[in-house]
Amino acid sequence: MASGRLGTPADLSAATLTTIYTVPADNFAVTSINILNRGASAATVRLALAATDTPTNAEYIEYDVSIPAKAVLERTGLVLAAGQKLVVYSDVTSVSVVAYGIETSAA
């Protein structure tokens, strides 16, 4: 069982899908995620709970949401099954992402 920071903090590349966390086999996780816009202008972001590194439309929980300069988007209480991934996207650089929470055995 792990707790604390689950996803490696990511400094996103512009216009690139980035998987920041994958739930290990035989586990589930309860997570929160912060997406921080460090830039001087708004960023447009996407967030998916996905089966693969390339989410389908149905897997997005945030899509083309605008985060103002120096602001944060936070989602809490996300429950992910074994193998599910947190996948994020930003249209600009200067966006940081961190996932934290707890993962535990599904058995």
PDB file as gemmi writes it, atoms N, CA and C in Angstrom:
CRYST1    1.000    1.000    1.000  90.00  90.00  90.00 P 1                      
ATOM      1  N   MET A   1       0.846  -1.172   0.000  1.00  0.00           N  
ATOM      2  CA  MET A   1       0.000   0.000   0.000  1.00  0.00           C  
ATOM      3  C   MET A   1       0.891   1.233   0.000  1.00  0.00           C  
ATOM      4  N   ALA A   2       0.598   2.168  -0.893  1.00  0.00           N  
ATOM      5  CA  ALA A   2       1.331   3.419  -0.969  1.00  0.00           C  
ATOM      6  C   ALA A   2       0.386   4.573  -0.662  1.00  0.00           C  
ATOM      7  N   SER A   3       0.943   5.623  -0.096  1.00  0.00           N  
ATOM      8  CA  SER A   3       0.149   6.834   0.118  1.00  0.00           C  
ATOM      9  C   SER A   3       1.054   8.034  -0.047  1.00  0.00           C  
ATOM     10  N   GLY A   4       0.441   9.187  -0.203  1.00  0.00           N  
ATOM     11  CA  GLY A   4       1.197  10.399  -0.460  1.00  0.00           C  
ATOM     12  C   GLY A   4       1.177  10.717  -1.936  1.00  0.00           C  
ATOM     13  N   ARG A   5       2.312  11.141  -2.449  1.00  0.00           N  
ATOM     14  CA  ARG A   5       2.404  11.486  -3.862  1.00  0.00           C  
ATOM     15  C   ARG A   5       2.425  10.209  -4.688  1.00  0.00           C  
ATOM     16  N   LEU A   6       1.457  10.061  -5.560  1.00  0.00           N  
ATOM     17  CA  LEU A   6       1.353   8.860  -6.393  1.00  0.00           C  
ATOM     18  C   LEU A   6       1.904   9.093  -7.787  1.00  0.00           C  
ATOM     19  N   GLY A   7       1.562  10.234  -8.369  1.00  0.00           N  
ATOM     20  CA  GLY A   7       2.022  10.547  -9.712  1.00  0.00           C  
ATOM     21  C   GLY A   7       3.268  11.382  -9.655  1.00  0.00           C  
ATOM     22  N   THR A   8       4.222  11.027 -10.483  1.00  0.00           N  
ATOM     23  CA  THR A   8       5.427  11.836 -10.568  1.00  0.00           C  
ATOM     24  C   THR A   8       5.036  13.228 -11.038  1.00  0.00           C  
ATOM     25  N   PRO A   9       5.468  14.255 -10.325  1.00  0.00           N  
ATOM     26  CA  PRO A   9       5.128  15.597 -10.795  1.00  0.00           C  
ATOM     27  C   PRO A   9       5.583  15.776 -12.241  1.00  0.00           C  
ATOM     28  N   ALA A  10       4.697  16.283 -13.047  1.00  0.00           N  
ATOM     29  CA  ALA A  10       4.987  16.428 -14.467  1.00  0.00           C  
ATOM     30  C   ALA A  10       4.971  17.903 -14.840  1.00  0.00           C  
ATOM     31  N   ASP A  11       5.985  18.327 -15.564  1.00  0.00           N  
ATOM     32  CA  ASP A  11       5.999  19.639 -16.198  1.00  0.00           C  
ATOM     33  C   ASP A  11       5.624  19.353 -17.641  1.00  0.00           C  
ATOM     34  N   LEU A  12       4.375  19.630 -17.981  1.00  0.00           N  
ATOM     35  CA  LEU A  12       3.823  19.174 -19.248  1.00  0.00           C  
ATOM     36  C   LEU A  12       4.453  19.850 -20.455  1.00  0.00           C  
ATOM     37  N   SER A  13       4.618  19.081 -21.499  1.00  0.00           N  
ATOM     38  CA  SER A  13       4.967  19.617 -22.811  1.00  0.00           C  
ATOM     39  C   SER A  13       3.676  20.061 -23.478  1.00  0.00           C  
ATOM     40  N   ALA A  14       3.759  21.094 -24.285  1.00  0.00           N  
ATOM     41  CA  ALA A  14       2.562  21.610 -24.954  1.00  0.00           C  
ATOM     42  C   ALA A  14       2.024  20.597 -25.954  1.00  0.00           C  
ATOM     43  N   ALA A  15       0.695  20.473 -25.982  1.00  0.00           N  
ATOM     44  CA  ALA A  15      -0.020  19.657 -26.967  1.00  0.00           C  
ATOM     45  C   ALA A  15       0.412  18.186 -26.965  1.00  0.00           C  
ATOM     46  N   THR A  16       0.680  17.652 -25.762  1.00  0.00           N  
ATOM     47  CA  THR A  16       1.133  16.271 -25.629  1.00  0.00           C  
ATOM     48  C   THR A  16       0.366  15.589 -24.503  1.00  0.00           C  
ATOM     49  N   LEU A  17      -0.205  14.417 -24.773  1.00  0.00           N  
ATOM     50  CA  LEU A  17      -0.819  13.632 -23.715  1.00  0.00           C  
ATOM     51  C   LEU A  17       0.275  13.078 -22.814  1.00  0.00           C  
ATOM     52  N   THR A  18       0.086  13.201 -21.492  1.00  0.00           N  
ATOM     53  CA  THR A  18       1.078  12.724 -20.533  1.00  0.00           C  
ATOM     54  C   THR A  18       0.391  11.874 -19.476  1.00  0.00           C  
ATOM     55  N   THR A  19       0.829  10.629 -19.331  1.00  0.00           N  
ATOM     56  CA  THR A  19       0.321   9.765 -18.282  1.00  0.00           C  
ATOM     57  C   THR A  19       1.155  10.006 -17.037  1.00  0.00           C  
ATOM     58  N   ILE A  20       0.496  10.464 -15.957  1.00  0.00           N  
ATOM     59  CA  ILE A  20       1.264  10.762 -14.754  1.00  0.00           C  
ATOM     60  C   ILE A  20       1.152   9.680 -13.685  1.00  0.00           C  
ATOM     61  N   TYR A  21       0.174   8.778 -13.824  1.00  0.00           N  
ATOM     62  CA  TYR A  21       0.028   7.715 -12.817  1.00  0.00           C  
ATOM     63  C   TYR A  21      -0.759   6.563 -13.414  1.00  0.00           C  
ATOM     64  N   THR A  22      -0.327   5.342 -13.095  1.00  0.00           N  
ATOM     65  CA  THR A  22      -1.042   4.127 -13.464  1.00  0.00           C  
ATOM     66  C   THR A  22      -1.216   3.286 -12.205  1.00  0.00           C  
ATOM     67  N   VAL A  23      -2.432   2.861 -11.931  1.00  0.00           N  
ATOM     68  CA  VAL A  23      -2.700   2.029 -10.756  1.00  0.00           C  
ATOM     69  C   VAL A  23      -2.078   0.652 -10.979  1.00  0.00           C  
ATOM     70  N   PRO A  24      -1.286   0.166 -10.013  1.00  0.00           N  
ATOM     71  CA  PRO A  24      -0.686  -1.156 -10.162  1.00  0.00           C  
ATOM     72  C   PRO A  24      -1.742  -2.268 -10.226  1.00  0.00           C  
ATOM     73  N   ALA A  25      -1.354  -3.387 -10.803  1.00  0.00           N  
ATOM     74  CA  ALA A  25      -2.239  -4.561 -10.873  1.00  0.00           C  
ATOM     75  C   ALA A  25      -2.662  -4.959  -9.467  1.00  0.00           C  
ATOM     76  N   ASP A  26      -3.876  -5.466  -9.346  1.00  0.00           N  
ATOM     77  CA  ASP A  26      -4.432  -5.955  -8.077  1.00  0.00           C  
ATOM     78  C   ASP A  26      -4.558  -4.865  -7.018  1.00  0.00           C  
ATOM     79  N   ASN A  27      -4.640  -3.617  -7.436  1.00  0.00           N  
ATOM     80  CA  ASN A  27      -4.816  -2.496  -6.521  1.00  0.00           C  
ATOM     81  C   ASN A  27      -5.928  -1.601  -7.018  1.00  0.00           C  
ATOM     82  N   PHE A  28      -6.366  -0.701  -6.172  1.00  0.00           N  
ATOM     83  CA  PHE A  28      -7.184   0.422  -6.593  1.00  0.00           C  
ATOM     84  C   PHE A  28      -6.634   1.643  -5.889  1.00  0.00           C  
ATOM     85  N   ALA A  29      -7.000   2.819  -6.341  1.00  0.00           N  
ATOM     86  CA  ALA A  29      -6.463   4.042  -5.756  1.00  0.00           C  
ATOM     87  C   ALA A  29      -7.560   5.086  -5.605  1.00  0.00           C  
ATOM     88  N   VAL A  30      -7.425   5.866  -4.559  1.00  0.00           N  
ATOM     89  CA  VAL A  30      -8.250   7.048  -4.359  1.00  0.00           C  
ATOM     90  C   VAL A  30      -7.287   8.219  -4.446  1.00  0.00           C  
ATOM     91  N   THR A  31      -7.499   9.079  -5.422  1.00  0.00           N  
ATOM     92  CA  THR A  31      -6.522  10.115  -5.716  1.00  0.00           C  
ATOM     93  C   THR A  31      -7.153  11.496  -5.797  1.00  0.00           C  
ATOM     94  N   SER A  32      -6.283  12.469  -5.680  1.00  0.00           N  
ATOM     95  CA  SER A  32      -6.598  13.852  -5.996  1.00  0.00           C  
ATOM     96  C   SER A  32      -5.526  14.316  -6.961  1.00  0.00           C  
ATOM     97  N   ILE A  33      -5.863  15.301  -7.768  1.00  0.00           N  
ATOM     98  CA  ILE A  33      -4.897  15.799  -8.743  1.00  0.00           C  
ATOM     99  C   ILE A  33      -4.968  17.315  -8.785  1.00  0.00           C  
ATOM    100  N   ASN A  34      -3.803  17.936  -8.823  1.00  0.00           N  
ATOM    101  CA  ASN A  34      -3.699  19.381  -8.991  1.00  0.00           C  
ATOM    102  C   ASN A  34      -3.024  19.657 -10.321  1.00  0.00           C  
ATOM    103  N   ILE A  35      -3.624  20.537 -11.091  1.00  0.00           N  
ATOM    104  CA  ILE A  35      -3.041  20.987 -12.353  1.00  0.00           C  
ATOM    105  C   ILE A  35      -2.822  22.484 -12.190  1.00  0.00           C  
ATOM    106  N   LEU A  36      -1.572  22.897 -12.156  1.00  0.00           N  
ATOM    107  CA  LEU A  36      -1.186  24.278 -11.857  1.00  0.00           C  
ATOM    108  C   LEU A  36      -0.672  24.977 -13.104  1.00  0.00           C  
ATOM    109  N   ASN A  37      -1.259  26.116 -13.418  1.00  0.00           N  
ATOM    110  CA  ASN A  37      -0.777  26.958 -14.512  1.00  0.00           C  
ATOM    111  C   ASN A  37       0.190  27.978 -13.926  1.00  0.00           C  
ATOM    112  N   ARG A  38       1.480  27.787 -14.156  1.00  0.00           N  
ATOM    113  CA  ARG A  38       2.506  28.714 -13.673  1.00  0.00           C  
ATOM    114  C   ARG A  38       2.714  29.885 -14.621  1.00  0.00           C  
ATOM    115  N   GLY A  39       2.086  29.847 -15.775  1.00  0.00           N  
ATOM    116  CA  GLY A  39       2.338  30.832 -16.813  1.00  0.00           C  
ATOM    117  C   GLY A  39       1.644  32.164 -16.596  1.00  0.00           C  
ATOM    118  N   ALA A  40       1.934  33.097 -17.519  1.00  0.00           N  
ATOM    119  CA  ALA A  40       1.398  34.462 -17.457  1.00  0.00           C  
ATOM    120  C   ALA A  40       0.092  34.614 -18.235  1.00  0.00           C  
ATOM    121  N   SER A  41      -0.339  33.551 -18.922  1.00  0.00           N  
ATOM    122  CA  SER A  41      -1.622  33.595 -19.634  1.00  0.00           C  
ATOM    123  C   SER A  41      -2.369  32.281 -19.388  1.00  0.00           C  
ATOM    124  N   ALA A  42      -3.621  32.243 -19.768  1.00  0.00           N  
ATOM    125  CA  ALA A  42      -4.464  31.069 -19.513  1.00  0.00           C  
ATOM    126  C   ALA A  42      -3.933  29.829 -20.233  1.00  0.00           C  
ATOM    127  N   ALA A  43      -4.180  28.682 -19.623  1.00  0.00           N  
ATOM    128  CA  ALA A  43      -3.849  27.387 -20.220  1.00  0.00           C  
ATOM    129  C   ALA A  43      -5.141  26.609 -20.405  1.00  0.00           C  
ATOM    130  N   THR A  44      -5.219  25.831 -21.460  1.00  0.00           N  
ATOM    131  CA  THR A  44      -6.355  24.955 -21.702  1.00  0.00           C  
ATOM    132  C   THR A  44      -5.907  23.527 -21.446  1.00  0.00           C  
ATOM    133  N   VAL A  45      -6.616  22.823 -20.544  1.00  0.00           N  
ATOM    134  CA  VAL A  45      -6.179  21.501 -20.127  1.00  0.00           C  
ATOM    135  C   VAL A  45      -7.277  20.464 -20.292  1.00  0.00           C  
ATOM    136  N   ARG A  46      -6.837  19.200 -20.276  1.00  0.00           N  
ATOM    137  CA  ARG A  46      -7.732  18.051 -20.310  1.00  0.00           C  
ATOM    138  C   ARG A  46      -7.251  17.050 -19.261  1.00  0.00           C  
ATOM    139  N   LEU A  47      -8.190  16.291 -18.696  1.00  0.00           N  
ATOM    140  CA  LEU A  47      -7.881  15.264 -17.708  1.00  0.00           C  
ATOM    141  C   LEU A  47      -8.751  14.052 -17.982  1.00  0.00           C  
ATOM    142  N   ALA A  48      -8.114  12.873 -18.041  1.00  0.00           N  
ATOM    143  CA  ALA A  48      -8.857  11.640 -18.302  1.00  0.00           C  
ATOM    144  C   ALA A  48      -8.478  10.561 -17.301  1.00  0.00           C  
ATOM    145  N   LEU A  49      -9.462   9.721 -16.979  1.00  0.00           N  
ATOM    146  CA  LEU A  49      -9.248   8.475 -16.249  1.00  0.00           C  
ATOM    147  C   LEU A  49      -9.364   7.396 -17.318  1.00  0.00           C  
ATOM    148  N   ALA A  50      -8.231   6.891 -17.778  1.00  0.00           N  
ATOM    149  CA  ALA A  50      -8.207   6.131 -19.022  1.00  0.00           C  
ATOM    150  C   ALA A  50      -7.662   4.719 -18.856  1.00  0.00           C  
ATOM    151  N   ALA A  51      -8.023   3.863 -19.796  1.00  0.00           N  
ATOM    152  CA  ALA A  51      -7.518   2.489 -19.840  1.00  0.00           C  
ATOM    153  C   ALA A  51      -6.162   2.419 -20.538  1.00  0.00           C  
ATOM    154  N   THR A  52      -5.879   3.394 -21.406  1.00  0.00           N  
ATOM    155  CA  THR A  52      -4.616   3.430 -22.149  1.00  0.00           C  
ATOM    156  C   THR A  52      -4.030   4.836 -22.051  1.00  0.00           C  
ATOM    157  N   ASP A  53      -2.854   5.016 -22.658  1.00  0.00           N  
ATOM    158  CA  ASP A  53      -2.219   6.337 -22.659  1.00  0.00           C  
ATOM    159  C   ASP A  53      -2.887   7.306 -23.632  1.00  0.00           C  
ATOM    160  N   THR A  54      -3.822   6.808 -24.423  1.00  0.00           N  
ATOM    161  CA  THR A  54      -4.569   7.632 -25.372  1.00  0.00           C  
ATOM    162  C   THR A  54      -6.055   7.511 -25.041  1.00  0.00           C  
ATOM    163  N   PRO A  55      -6.594   8.446 -24.262  1.00  0.00           N  
ATOM    164  CA  PRO A  55      -7.984   8.334 -23.811  1.00  0.00           C  
ATOM    165  C   PRO A  55      -9.002   8.412 -24.948  1.00  0.00           C  
ATOM    166  N   THR A  56     -10.114   7.731 -24.735  1.00  0.00           N  
ATOM    167  CA  THR A  56     -11.263   7.896 -25.619  1.00  0.00           C  
ATOM    168  C   THR A  56     -12.059   9.105 -25.130  1.00  0.00           C  
ATOM    169  N   ASN A  57     -12.977   9.576 -25.949  1.00  0.00           N  
ATOM    170  CA  ASN A  57     -13.791  10.725 -25.544  1.00  0.00           C  
ATOM    171  C   ASN A  57     -14.547  10.468 -24.247  1.00  0.00           C  
ATOM    172  N   ALA A  58     -15.006   9.242 -24.033  1.00  0.00           N  
ATOM    173  CA  ALA A  58     -15.795   8.905 -22.847  1.00  0.00           C  
ATOM    174  C   ALA A  58     -14.971   8.887 -21.567  1.00  0.00           C  
ATOM    175  N   GLU A  59     -13.653   8.872 -21.659  1.00  0.00           N  
ATOM    176  CA  GLU A  59     -12.803   8.776 -20.472  1.00  0.00           C  
ATOM    177  C   GLU A  59     -12.398  10.134 -19.898  1.00  0.00           C  
ATOM    178  N   TYR A  60     -12.667  11.206 -20.608  1.00  0.00           N  
ATOM    179  CA  TYR A  60     -12.307  12.536 -20.103  1.00  0.00           C  
ATOM    180  C   TYR A  60     -13.276  12.990 -19.017  1.00  0.00           C  
ATOM    181  N   ILE A  61     -12.724  13.551 -17.934  1.00  0.00           N  
ATOM    182  CA  ILE A  61     -13.562  14.165 -16.910  1.00  0.00           C  
ATOM    183  C   ILE A  61     -13.425  15.686 -16.925  1.00  0.00           C  
ATOM    184  N   GLU A  62     -12.419  16.188 -17.591  1.00  0.00           N  
ATOM    185  CA  GLU A  62     -12.254  17.619 -17.881  1.00  0.00           C  
ATOM    186  C   GLU A  62     -11.769  17.702 -19.322  1.00  0.00           C  
ATOM    187  N   TYR A  63     -12.340  18.624 -20.103  1.00  0.00           N  
ATOM    188  CA  TYR A  63     -11.947  18.721 -21.506  1.00  0.00           C  
ATOM    189  C   TYR A  63     -11.933  20.182 -21.927  1.00  0.00           C  
ATOM    190  N   ASP A  64     -10.753  20.655 -22.324  1.00  0.00           N  
ATOM    191  CA  ASP A  64     -10.549  22.034 -22.770  1.00  0.00           C  
ATOM    192  C   ASP A  64     -11.052  23.043 -21.745  1.00  0.00           C  
ATOM    193  N   VAL A  65     -10.677  22.798 -20.495  1.00  0.00           N  
ATOM    194  CA  VAL A  65     -10.990  23.708 -19.398  1.00  0.00           C  
ATOM    195  C   VAL A  65      -9.887  24.765 -19.328  1.00  0.00           C  
ATOM    196  N   SER A  66     -10.279  26.013 -19.197  1.00  0.00           N  
ATOM    197  CA  SER A  66      -9.321  27.105 -19.112  1.00  0.00           C  
ATOM    198  C   SER A  66      -8.909  27.328 -17.658  1.00  0.00           C  
ATOM    199  N   ILE A  67      -7.599  27.309 -17.423  1.00  0.00           N  
ATOM    200  CA  ILE A  67      -7.059  27.646 -16.105  1.00  0.00           C  
ATOM    201  C   ILE A  67      -6.369  29.003 -16.239  1.00  0.00           C  
ATOM    202  N   PRO A  68      -6.836  30.010 -15.513  1.00  0.00           N  
ATOM    203  CA  PRO A  68      -6.218  31.333 -15.606  1.00  0.00           C  
ATOM    204  C   PRO A  68      -4.743  31.302 -15.184  1.00  0.00           C  
ATOM    205  N   ALA A  69      -4.009  32.330 -15.539  1.00  0.00           N  
ATOM    206  CA  ALA A  69      -2.610  32.454 -15.134  1.00  0.00           C  
ATOM    207  C   ALA A  69      -2.491  32.348 -13.625  1.00  0.00           C  
ATOM    208  N   LYS A  70      -1.480  31.614 -13.186  1.00  0.00           N  
ATOM    209  CA  LYS A  70      -1.156  31.452 -11.757  1.00  0.00           C  
ATOM    210  C   LYS A  70      -2.292  30.822 -10.955  1.00  0.00           C  
ATOM    211  N   ALA A  71      -3.104  29.985 -11.582  1.00  0.00           N  
ATOM    212  CA  ALA A  71      -4.246  29.355 -10.906  1.00  0.00           C  
ATOM    213  C   ALA A  71      -4.117  27.840 -10.979  1.00  0.00           C  
ATOM    214  N   VAL A  72      -5.001  27.165 -10.242  1.00  0.00           N  
ATOM    215  CA  VAL A  72      -4.937  25.709 -10.155  1.00  0.00           C  
ATOM    216  C   VAL A  72      -6.322  25.101 -10.377  1.00  0.00           C  
ATOM    217  N   LEU A  73      -6.346  23.947 -11.032  1.00  0.00           N  
ATOM    218  CA  LEU A  73      -7.542  23.117 -11.132  1.00  0.00           C  
ATOM    219  C   LEU A  73      -7.288  21.918 -10.233  1.00  0.00           C  
ATOM    220  N   GLU A  74      -8.191  21.661  -9.292  1.00  0.00           N  
ATOM    221  CA  GLU A  74      -8.043  20.525  -8.391  1.00  0.00           C  
ATOM    222  C   GLU A  74      -9.255  19.627  -8.511  1.00  0.00           C  
ATOM    223  N   ARG A  75      -9.009  18.328  -8.652  1.00  0.00           N  
ATOM    224  CA  ARG A  75     -10.072  17.319  -8.630  1.00  0.00           C  
ATOM    225  C   ARG A  75      -9.733  16.356  -7.508  1.00  0.00           C  
ATOM    226  N   THR A  76     -10.714  16.062  -6.657  1.00  0.00           N  
ATOM    227  CA  THR A  76     -10.485  15.200  -5.506  1.00  0.00           C  
ATOM    228  C   THR A  76     -11.424  14.003  -5.542  1.00  0.00           C  
ATOM    229  N   GLY A  77     -11.070  12.988  -4.761  1.00  0.00           N  
ATOM    230  CA  GLY A  77     -11.937  11.820  -4.625  1.00  0.00           C  
ATOM    231  C   GLY A  77     -12.053  10.973  -5.869  1.00  0.00           C  
ATOM    232  N   LEU A  78     -11.038  10.951  -6.696  1.00  0.00           N  
ATOM    233  CA  LEU A  78     -11.059  10.137  -7.911  1.00  0.00           C  
ATOM    234  C   LEU A  78     -10.696   8.701  -7.554  1.00  0.00           C  
ATOM    235  N   VAL A  79     -11.555   7.763  -7.882  1.00  0.00           N  
ATOM    236  CA  VAL A  79     -11.313   6.351  -7.591  1.00  0.00           C  
ATOM    237  C   VAL A  79     -10.962   5.654  -8.894  1.00  0.00           C  
ATOM    238  N   LEU A  80      -9.795   5.015  -8.906  1.00  0.00           N  
ATOM    239  CA  LEU A  80      -9.304   4.338 -10.109  1.00  0.00           C  
ATOM    240  C   LEU A  80      -9.101   2.864  -9.829  1.00  0.00           C  
ATOM    241  N   ALA A  81      -9.476   2.031 -10.792  1.00  0.00           N  
ATOM    242  CA  ALA A  81      -9.303   0.580 -10.702  1.00  0.00           C  
ATOM    243  C   ALA A  81      -7.908   0.188 -11.176  1.00  0.00           C  
ATOM    244  N   ALA A  82      -7.545  -1.055 -10.924  1.00  0.00           N  
ATOM    245  CA  ALA A  82      -6.256  -1.581 -11.368  1.00  0.00           C  
ATOM    246  C   ALA A  82      -6.058  -1.318 -12.856  1.00  0.00           C  
ATOM    247  N   GLY A  83      -4.894  -0.808 -13.194  1.00  0.00           N  
ATOM    248  CA  GLY A  83      -4.551  -0.549 -14.584  1.00  0.00           C  
ATOM    249  C   GLY A  83      -5.013   0.789 -15.128  1.00  0.00           C  
ATOM    250  N   GLN A  84      -5.918   1.477 -14.444  1.00  0.00           N  
ATOM    251  CA  GLN A  84      -6.373   2.780 -14.939  1.00  0.00           C  
ATOM    252  C   GLN A  84      -5.268   3.818 -14.814  1.00  0.00           C  
ATOM    253  N   LYS A  85      -5.326   4.810 -15.694  1.00  0.00           N  
ATOM    254  CA  LYS A  85      -4.291   5.829 -15.778  1.00  0.00           C  
ATOM    255  C   LYS A  85      -4.889   7.227 -15.628  1.00  0.00           C  
ATOM    256  N   LEU A  86      -4.117   8.127 -15.031  1.00  0.00           N  
ATOM    257  CA  LEU A  86      -4.427   9.553 -15.053  1.00  0.00           C  
ATOM    258  C   LEU A  86      -3.642  10.149 -16.214  1.00  0.00           C  
ATOM    259  N   VAL A  87      -4.356  10.669 -17.196  1.00  0.00           N  
ATOM    260  CA  VAL A  87      -3.728  11.226 -18.391  1.00  0.00           C  
ATOM    261  C   VAL A  87      -4.114  12.693 -18.488  1.00  0.00           C  
ATOM    262  N   VAL A  88      -3.108  13.551 -18.675  1.00  0.00           N  
ATOM    263  CA  VAL A  88      -3.353  14.992 -18.747  1.00  0.00           C  
ATOM    264  C   VAL A  88      -2.779  15.571 -20.036  1.00  0.00           C  
ATOM    265  N   TYR A  89      -3.276  16.749 -20.373  1.00  0.00           N  
ATOM    266  CA  TYR A  89      -2.888  17.448 -21.610  1.00  0.00           C  
ATOM    267  C   TYR A  89      -2.985  18.937 -21.338  1.00  0.00           C  
ATOM    268  N   SER A  90      -2.085  19.706 -21.903  1.00  0.00           N  
ATOM    269  CA  SER A  90      -2.153  21.163 -21.861  1.00  0.00           C  
ATOM    270  C   SER A  90      -1.776  21.713 -23.226  1.00  0.00           C  
ATOM    271  N   ASP A  91      -2.385  22.828 -23.576  1.00  0.00           N  
ATOM    272  CA  ASP A  91      -2.051  23.443 -24.859  1.00  0.00           C  
ATOM    273  C   ASP A  91      -0.773  24.280 -24.796  1.00  0.00           C  
ATOM    274  N   VAL A  92      -0.249  24.512 -23.593  1.00  0.00           N  
ATOM    275  CA  VAL A  92       0.955  25.329 -23.409  1.00  0.00           C  
ATOM    276  C   VAL A  92       1.902  24.650 -22.426  1.00  0.00           C  
ATOM    277  N   THR A  93       3.147  25.126 -22.394  1.00  0.00           N  
ATOM    278  CA  THR A  93       4.083  24.685 -21.365  1.00  0.00           C  
ATOM    279  C   THR A  93       3.777  25.481 -20.092  1.00  0.00           C  
ATOM    280  N   SER A  94       4.573  25.350 -19.094  1.00  0.00           N  
ATOM    281  CA  SER A  94       4.434  26.015 -17.794  1.00  0.00           C  
ATOM    282  C   SER A  94       3.211  25.533 -17.018  1.00  0.00           C  
ATOM    283  N   VAL A  95       2.811  24.289 -17.241  1.00  0.00           N  
ATOM    284  CA  VAL A  95       1.735  23.663 -16.481  1.00  0.00           C  
ATOM    285  C   VAL A  95       2.325  22.464 -15.743  1.00  0.00           C  
ATOM    286  N   SER A  96       2.123  22.435 -14.431  1.00  0.00           N  
ATOM    287  CA  SER A  96       2.611  21.339 -13.595  1.00  0.00           C  
ATOM    288  C   SER A  96       1.443  20.500 -13.110  1.00  0.00           C  
ATOM    289  N   VAL A  97       1.697  19.204 -12.915  1.00  0.00           N  
ATOM    290  CA  VAL A  97       0.656  18.288 -12.456  1.00  0.00           C  
ATOM    291  C   VAL A  97       1.234  17.398 -11.362  1.00  0.00           C  
ATOM    292  N   VAL A  98       0.450  17.181 -10.309  1.00  0.00           N  
ATOM    293  CA  VAL A  98       0.824  16.213  -9.283  1.00  0.00           C  
ATOM    294  C   VAL A  98      -0.437  15.475  -8.833  1.00  0.00           C  
ATOM    295  N   ALA A  99      -0.310  14.157  -8.668  1.00  0.00           N  
ATOM    296  CA  ALA A  99      -1.398  13.329  -8.152  1.00  0.00           C  
ATOM    297  C   ALA A  99      -0.967  12.788  -6.795  1.00  0.00           C  
ATOM    298  N   TYR A 100      -1.891  12.794  -5.857  1.00  0.00           N  
ATOM    299  CA  TYR A 100      -1.601  12.286  -4.533  1.00  0.00           C  
ATOM    300  C   TYR A 100      -2.824  11.557  -4.004  1.00  0.00           C  
ATOM    301  N   GLY A 101      -2.586  10.665  -3.050  1.00  0.00           N  
ATOM    302  CA  GLY A 101      -3.683   9.892  -2.499  1.00  0.00           C  
ATOM    303  C   GLY A 101      -3.187   8.603  -1.905  1.00  0.00           C  
ATOM    304  N   ILE A 102      -3.978   7.547  -2.059  1.00  0.00           N  
ATOM    305  CA  ILE A 102      -3.652   6.251  -1.486  1.00  0.00           C  
ATOM    306  C   ILE A 102      -3.997   5.143  -2.473  1.00  0.00           C  
ATOM    307  N   GLU A 103      -3.136   4.143  -2.525  1.00  0.00           N  
ATOM    308  CA  GLU A 103      -3.457   2.947  -3.309  1.00  0.00           C  
ATOM    309  C   GLU A 103      -3.414   1.751  -2.358  1.00  0.00           C  
ATOM    310  N   THR A 104      -4.298   0.826  -2.593  1.00  0.00           N  
ATOM    311  CA  THR A 104      -4.411  -0.321  -1.700  1.00  0.00           C  
ATOM    312  C   THR A 104      -4.823  -1.562  -2.475  1.00  0.00           C  
ATOM    313  N   SER A 105      -4.632  -2.705  -1.875  1.00  0.00           N  
ATOM    314  CA  SER A 105      -4.951  -3.969  -2.518  1.00  0.00           C  
ATOM    315  C   SER A 105      -6.456  -4.105  -2.740  1.00  0.00           C  
ATOM    316  N   ALA A 106      -6.804  -4.576  -3.916  1.00  0.00           N  
ATOM    317  CA  ALA A 106      -8.207  -4.783  -4.243  1.00  0.00           C  
ATOM    318  C   ALA A 106      -8.713  -6.109  -3.666  1.00  0.00           C  
ATOM    319  N   ALA A 107      -7.798  -6.960  -3.215  1.00  0.00           N  
ATOM    320  CA  ALA A 107      -8.189  -8.281  -2.684  1.00  0.00           C  
ATOM    321  C   ALA A 107      -8.661  -8.190  -1.254  1.00  0.00           C  
TER     322      ALA A 107                                                      
END                                                                             
